Amino acid sequence: MIGADMDRLKLSLRYALLAAPIVLTTGNALGRDDGRYTNSALKPWFDSLRSHLGPCCSDADGFAVSDPDWESHDGHYRVRLDGQWVDVPDDAVITEPNRAGRTMVWPVKTAFGIAIRCFMPGSMI
């Protein structure tokens, strides 16, 4: 009997650990479309953007980043958000051509700090 109870407890803990990141991020950073870009020719393209971490615009608001606020070193990126440098996970980098031209980032504020959902490098000109 004790073995079966331990197995159920281990299974419950696994589910709790798997669900925790989802629960902690969804309540804090729900993206929104206020209709401002409804007639933009780039809107369908932005709506289709996704990194390996998921759709960019579905739960995070993206914005352009000035060149001094992002950098690349040895094939990895980092971006300055709220005055601190945040490493961009490789899975968050969008590798398709950047139609907007400017560097874009989609940050998500979590209980653990700022996470990057998507990052699209610009031209660095």
C-alpha positions as CSV (number, residue, x, y, z in Angstrom):
1,M,0.0,0.0,0.0
2,I,2.8,2.4,0.9
3,G,4.5,1.8,-2.5
4,A,1.3,2.7,-4.4
5,D,0.9,5.9,-2.4
6,M,4.5,6.9,-3.1
7,D,3.9,6.3,-6.9
8,R,0.8,8.5,-6.8
9,L,2.7,11.2,-4.9
10,K,5.6,11.1,-7.4
11,L,3.2,11.3,-10.3
12,S,1.3,14.3,-8.8
13,L,4.6,16.1,-8.2
14,R,5.6,15.5,-11.8
15,Y,2.4,17.0,-13.1
16,A,2.7,20.0,-10.7
17,L,6.3,20.7,-12.0
18,L,5.2,20.4,-15.6
19,A,2.2,22.7,-15.1
20,A,4.0,25.4,-12.9
21,P,5.7,27.3,-15.8
22,I,2.4,27.5,-17.7
23,V,0.4,28.7,-14.7
24,L,3.0,31.2,-13.7
25,T,3.4,32.8,-17.2
26,T,-0.2,32.8,-18.5
27,G,-1.7,35.1,-15.9
28,N,1.1,37.7,-16.1
29,A,1.5,38.4,-19.8
30,L,-1.5,38.0,-21.9
31,G,-1.0,39.6,-25.3
32,R,-3.6,41.8,-26.8
33,D,-4.5,43.2,-30.2
34,D,-6.0,46.6,-29.7
35,G,-6.8,46.9,-33.4
36,R,-4.1,49.6,-34.0
37,Y,-2.5,47.6,-36.8
38,T,-5.6,46.0,-38.4
39,N,-5.0,47.6,-41.8
40,S,-1.2,47.0,-41.8
41,A,0.1,44.9,-44.7
42,L,2.5,43.2,-42.2
43,K,-0.3,42.2,-39.8
44,P,-0.8,38.7,-41.2
45,W,2.9,38.1,-41.2
46,F,3.3,39.3,-37.6
47,D,0.4,37.0,-36.6
48,S,2.1,34.0,-38.2
49,L,5.5,34.5,-36.5
50,R,6.6,31.8,-34.2
51,S,9.7,30.6,-32.6
52,H,10.4,27.1,-31.3
53,L,8.9,28.3,-28.1
54,G,5.5,29.0,-29.7
55,P,3.6,31.8,-31.5
56,C,5.1,35.2,-30.8
57,C,2.0,37.4,-30.8
58,S,-0.4,35.0,-29.0
59,D,0.6,35.8,-25.4
60,A,3.2,38.5,-25.6
61,D,3.4,42.1,-27.0
62,G,6.4,42.6,-29.3
63,F,8.2,45.8,-29.7
64,A,11.2,47.2,-31.6
65,V,14.6,47.4,-29.9
66,S,17.2,50.0,-30.6
67,D,20.6,48.8,-31.8
68,P,22.4,49.7,-28.6
69,D,19.9,47.6,-26.6
70,W,20.8,44.2,-28.3
71,E,23.9,42.4,-29.3
72,S,25.2,39.2,-30.8
73,H,28.2,37.3,-29.6
74,D,29.3,33.8,-30.8
75,G,26.0,33.3,-32.5
76,H,23.9,34.0,-29.4
77,Y,21.9,37.1,-28.6
78,R,21.1,39.2,-25.6
79,V,18.8,42.2,-25.2
80,R,18.5,45.0,-22.7
81,L,15.0,45.1,-21.1
82,D,14.0,47.3,-18.1
83,G,17.7,48.2,-17.7
84,Q,19.0,44.6,-17.5
85,W,20.6,42.4,-20.1
86,V,18.6,39.2,-20.7
87,D,20.0,36.3,-22.7
88,V,17.9,35.2,-25.6
89,P,17.3,31.4,-25.7
90,D,18.4,29.9,-29.0
91,D,14.9,28.5,-29.3
92,A,13.4,32.0,-29.2
93,V,15.3,33.3,-32.3
94,I,13.2,33.7,-35.4
95,T,15.3,32.8,-38.4
96,E,13.0,33.8,-41.3
97,P,13.7,37.0,-43.1
98,N,12.8,40.1,-41.1
99,R,10.1,42.0,-43.1
100,A,9.9,44.7,-40.5
101,G,13.6,45.5,-40.7
102,R,13.9,46.4,-37.1
103,T,15.0,44.2,-34.2
104,M,12.0,42.9,-32.4
105,V,11.5,41.1,-29.1
106,W,8.5,39.5,-27.4
107,P,9.2,39.4,-23.6
108,V,7.0,37.6,-21.1
109,K,7.2,38.6,-17.4
110,T,7.1,35.6,-15.2
111,A,7.4,35.0,-11.4
112,F,11.1,34.2,-12.2
113,G,11.8,37.4,-14.1
114,I,11.7,38.3,-17.8
115,A,11.6,35.5,-20.4
116,I,12.0,35.9,-24.1
117,R,9.3,34.2,-26.1
118,C,10.5,35.4,-29.5
119,F,13.4,37.5,-30.8
120,M,14.0,38.6,-34.4
121,P,17.3,40.3,-35.1
122,G,17.5,43.4,-37.2
123,S,20.1,44.6,-39.6
124,M,22.5,46.2,-37.1
125,I,23.2,49.1,-39.5
